[in-house]
Amino acid sequence: MQDTNPPGSALSDPSFSLTHSLHEVARGAGLDIDFDDLHATMGLPLMTCAVRDQPRVDLWLLCARDAFVVPAARLFGMIIRELHPPEAARGLDHAPEFGQHFCASYLPLVERALENNQLVLAWQGWPGECEHMWGIITGRCESGVGLVGRIVRPPTASASTSDLRLVTPPLQLYVVEAMTPAPASAEELLSVALDHARSALNNEVGERFGAVTGPGAYDEWIGRLSQDDAGRADDHRRLAASLIANHESMIRFLRRSPPGDTPGENMGVPDSKVINELTSACGTIVSELTTLAKGTPPDEHLVRSEARKEFISQIERTREATLQVRDAINATDSPTLPAE
């Protein structure tokens, strides 16, 4: 596959930070991976996510991004190991004793990986506006939690922010243990991408992360807007913009994917009619959300019944298009995934 960087808002959108980090690690090892292929096989373009106990809706889409990082990375020849299961990270950011636990249990594992020239992917713990993003731990330092790394930046700016010290323990860690070129076929990439999207759309991964995924996430969004304290309008705009960038990535991926038009072959790969249906439904989602992203009313307007009613109506139409995507993917055959 051609090594392609993402166009448009995906360059800087924080919901792409895990893909940016993994893509950067692969590039450093000489692996030629298309960005949208990597993003799609992790199930992320259609991983619409809501977190009930997170008051800021613009942070919802940063949760559960690592749900399929291990099997997706394996498709491209990367062996990744999680240092603790995702469910173990739930609530740790509010636990005062986590700092000591991290230093005693996880810091030595990170140090051992670094000694073996293995990079580590880390979620949260970064300073400032990067706090909730994924980044790459590259070494030790004497301040913060004792680790330094970088957040991958858009190619239009500097490639990354180097020597960024983690100020709090990260909530999730993955060690990139080995990288060997092993390109999967386009058919296999499509099949796995749709299988991971199927799990996300059917809310089969949300519970591990304390989240709701799929059409139910839109119900949570509507519920949040129906509350007296709906949050800042700008947060809703950013959530809509993130969803747009992710669905645009899926559209690019689908347009390059070969259909399985031969009966009895390409198990798990839909025919061209289904691919066109998925592409069209993703386009509808982008269209509906674009109105929200560009036309979100000022904060004071969110409390007005007419403005809120129209806002909710657009999300309901987006939910209906998401149901079409889910039903189309559910109708395809589930692939046999490669062994662990």
C-alpha positions in Angstrom: 0.0 0.0 0.0 1.1 3.6 -0.7 2.2 5.5 2.4 -0.5 8.2 2.5 -0.9 10.9 5.1 -4.5 11.9 5.8 -5.9 15.1 4.2 -8.1 17.7 5.8 -9.1 17.8 9.4 -7.8 14.4 10.2 -4.3 15.9 10.3 -4.9 17.6 13.7 -8.1 16.0 15.1 -7.3 14.5 18.5 -9.4 11.4 17.8 -6.8 10.4 15.2 -3.9 10.6 17.7 -3.5 6.9 18.2 -3.4 6.3 14.4 -0.9 9.1 14.0 1.3 7.6 16.8 1.2 4.1 15.4 1.7 5.3 11.8 4.7 7.3 12.9 6.2 4.3 14.7 5.7 2.2 11.5 7.3 4.9 9.3 10.3 5.0 11.6 10.8 1.3 11.1 10.4 1.6 7.3 6.9 0.0 7.1 4.9 1.4 4.2 1.3 1.7 5.6 -1.6 3.8 4.3 -3.0 6.0 7.0 -6.7 5.4 6.2 -6.1 1.6 6.0 -4.6 1.7 9.5 -7.4 3.8 10.8 -10.1 1.7 9.3 -8.7 -1.7 10.4 -8.7 -0.4 14.0 -12.5 0.2 13.6 -12.1 3.9 14.3 -13.9 5.7 11.5 -17.2 4.3 12.7 -16.4 4.2 16.4 -18.9 6.8 17.5 -18.6 6.8 21.3 -20.3 8.4 24.3 -19.1 8.4 27.9 -21.8 9.2 30.4 -19.5 10.4 33.2 -17.5 12.7 30.9 -19.1 16.1 31.0 -17.2 17.3 27.9 -18.8 15.8 24.8 -15.8 16.8 22.7 -13.7 14.2 24.6 -16.1 11.3 24.0 -14.4 10.3 20.8 -11.1 9.9 22.5 -12.3 6.9 24.5 -12.0 3.3 23.3 -9.6 4.1 20.4 -7.4 1.1 21.3 -10.2 -1.4 21.2 -8.7 -3.2 18.1 -5.1 -1.8 18.0 -3.5 -5.2 18.6 -5.1 -7.3 15.9 -5.1 -4.3 13.4 -1.4 -3.7 13.9 -0.7 -7.4 13.3 -2.1 -7.1 9.8 0.7 -4.7 8.9 3.5 -6.7 10.6 3.5 -5.0 14.0 3.5 -7.0 17.2 2.0 -4.9 20.0 1.5 -5.9 23.7 -0.8 -4.2 26.1 0.6 -3.7 29.6 -2.8 -3.9 31.3 -6.3 -4.5 29.9 -8.4 -1.4 29.0 -10.9 -2.1 31.7 -8.2 -1.8 34.3 -7.8 1.9 33.4 -11.3 2.9 34.2 -11.5 5.4 37.0 -7.7 5.5 37.5 -7.5 9.2 36.7 -9.5 9.9 39.8 -7.6 7.5 42.1 -4.9 9.3 44.1 -3.0 6.1 44.7 -2.6 5.3 41.0 0.7 7.3 40.9 2.4 5.0 43.3 0.9 2.0 41.6 2.2 3.2 38.2 5.7 3.8 39.5 5.8 0.4 41.2 4.2 -1.8 38.6 4.3 -0.1 35.1 7.2 2.2 35.1 9.7 -0.7 35.3 8.0 -2.4 32.3 8.2 0.8 30.3 11.9 1.2 31.2 12.6 -2.4 30.2 10.9 -1.8 26.8 12.9 1.4 26.2 16.2 -0.5 27.1 15.3 -3.0 24.3 14.7 -0.1 21.9 11.0 -0.7 21.9 8.7 2.4 21.7 5.6 2.6 23.9 2.2 4.1 23.0 0.6 6.0 25.8 -2.9 7.5 26.4 -3.2 10.5 28.6 -0.7 12.0 31.0 0.6 14.5 28.5 0.7 18.2 29.4 -1.7 21.0 28.4 -3.9 20.6 25.4 -2.4 17.1 24.7 -3.7 15.7 28.0 -6.2 13.3 26.5 -4.3 12.3 23.4 -2.2 9.3 22.4 1.5 9.7 22.1 4.8 7.9 21.9 7.1 7.4 25.0 10.7 7.5 23.8 12.8 7.8 26.9 13.4 8.6 30.6 13.6 12.0 32.3 14.0 13.4 35.8 10.7 15.3 36.1 7.0 14.5 35.9 6.5 10.7 36.1 10.0 10.1 34.7 9.1 9.6 31.1 9.4 11.7 28.0 8.0 11.3 24.5 6.1 13.1 21.7 2.7 13.8 20.3 2.7 13.3 16.5 1.7 16.6 14.8 0.4 17.3 11.3 3.0 17.2 8.5 2.1 20.8 7.6 3.6 21.8 11.0 6.6 20.0 12.6 6.4 16.3 12.4 6.0 15.9 16.2 6.5 17.6 19.5 9.7 16.2 21.0 10.8 16.0 24.6 7.3 16.3 25.9 7.3 15.2 29.6 4.4 13.2 30.9 3.0 15.1 33.9 0.7 12.3 35.2 0.7 8.5 34.8 -0.8 7.5 31.4 -4.0 5.4 31.7 -3.1 3.0 28.9 0.2 1.6 27.6 1.1 -0.6 24.6 4.6 -1.8 23.8 5.6 -2.1 20.2 7.7 -5.2 20.4 8.5 -6.1 16.8 7.9 -4.8 13.3 8.3 -6.9 10.2 6.8 -6.0 6.8 3.8 -8.3 6.3 1.3 -6.5 4.1 -2.2 -7.9 4.1 -4.3 -8.0 0.9 -6.8 -5.2 0.2 -9.6 -7.7 0.6 -8.3 -8.8 4.1 -8.0 -5.2 5.2 -11.6 -4.5 4.1 -12.9 -7.6 5.8 -11.2 -6.9 9.1 -12.2 -3.2 9.0 -15.8 -4.1 8.6 -15.7 -6.7 11.3 -14.2 -4.2 13.8 -16.8 -1.6 12.7 -19.5 -4.2 13.2 -18.4 -4.7 16.8 -18.3 -0.9 17.4 -21.7 -0.3 15.8 -23.3 -3.1 17.8 -21.8 -1.7 21.1 -19.8 -4.9 21.7 -16.7 -3.0 22.9 -18.1 0.0 24.9 -18.5 -1.8 28.2 -14.8 -2.5 28.6 -14.1 1.2 28.4 -17.1 2.5 30.3 -18.6 3.9 27.1 -21.5 3.4 24.7 -20.7 2.9 21.0 -22.8 2.8 17.8 -26.2 4.3 17.4 -26.7 4.4 21.2 -23.9 7.0 21.4 -26.2 9.4 19.4 -29.0 8.7 21.9 -26.5 9.7 24.7 -25.7 12.9 22.7 -29.4 13.7 22.4 -29.9 13.0 26.1 -27.0 15.4 26.9 -28.6 18.1 24.8 -31.9 17.5 26.5 -30.5 18.4 29.9 -30.6 21.8 31.4 -26.8 21.9 31.4 -26.1 20.7 27.8 -22.5 21.9 28.0 -20.7 24.4 25.8 -21.9 24.7 22.2 -18.2 24.7 21.0 -17.7 21.2 22.5 -20.7 19.9 20.5 -19.2 21.5 17.4 -15.9 19.8 18.0 -17.6 16.4 18.5 -19.4 16.9 15.2 -16.2 17.9 13.4 -14.4 14.8 14.8 -17.2 12.5 13.5 -17.0 14.2 10.1 -13.2 13.6 9.9 -13.6 10.0 10.8 -16.4 9.2 8.4 -14.5 11.0 5.6 -11.6 8.6 6.4 -14.0 5.7 6.0 -15.3 7.0 2.7 -11.7 7.3 1.3 -11.0 3.7 2.5 -14.2 2.3 1.0 -13.6 4.0 -2.4 -10.2 2.3 -2.7 -11.5 -1.1 -1.5 -12.1 -4.0 -3.9 -15.6 -5.5 -3.8 -16.2 -9.2 -3.5 -18.3 -9.6 -6.6 -17.5 -13.3 -7.2 -20.0 -15.6 -5.5 -18.5 -18.0 -3.0 -15.3 -16.1 -2.8 -13.9 -13.2 -0.7 -15.6 -14.3 2.5 -16.4 -11.2 4.6 -15.9 -8.8 1.7 -19.2 -7.2 0.5 -20.1 -6.7 -3.2 -19.9 -3.3 -4.9 -23.6 -2.6 -4.2 -23.0 -2.9 -0.4 -19.8 -0.8 -0.6 -21.7 1.9 -2.5 -24.5 1.8 0.1 -22.0 2.1 2.9 -20.2 5.0 1.2 -23.5 6.8 0.5 -24.7 6.4 4.2 -21.3 7.7 5.4 -21.7 10.7 3.1 -25.1 11.4 4.6 -23.6 11.4 8.0 -21.0 13.8 6.9 -23.6 16.1 5.4 -25.8 16.2 8.4 -22.9 16.7 10.8 -21.4 19.5 8.7 -24.4 21.7 9.5 -23.7 21.1 13.2 -20.0 21.6 13.0 -20.2 24.9 11.0 -23.5 26.2 12.4 -23.5 25.3 16.1 -25.3 28.2 17.9 -23.7 30.2 20.6 -23.8 28.8 24.1 -26.8 30.9 25.1 -28.8 29.6 22.2 -28.5 26.0 23.4 -31.1 26.8 26.1 -33.6 28.0 23.6 -36.2 25.4 22.6 -36.2 26.0 18.9 -32.4 25.9 18.4 -32.1 22.9 20.6 -34.9 21.1 18.8 -33.2 21.6 15.4 -29.9 20.5 16.8 -31.4 17.3 18.1 -33.3 16.7 14.8 -30.0 16.7 12.9 -28.4 14.2 15.3 -31.5 12.0 14.9 -31.0 12.0 11.2 -27.3 11.2 11.7 -28.4 8.3 13.9 -30.7 7.0 11.2 -27.9 7.0 8.7 -25.7 5.2 11.2 -28.3 2.5 11.6 -28.2 2.0 7.8 -24.4 1.5 8.0 -24.8 -0.9 10.9 -27.5 -2.9 9.1 -25.5 -3.1 5.9 -22.4 -4.3 7.7 -24.4 -6.8 9.8 -25.7 -8.3 6.6 -22.1 -9.1 5.4 -20.3 -12.3 6.4 -18.0 -12.0 9.4 -14.4 -12.9 8.5 -12.1 -15.4 10.1 -9.5 -13.2 11.8 -5.8 -14.2 12.0 -4.8 -16.2 15.0 -3.2 -14.4 18.0 
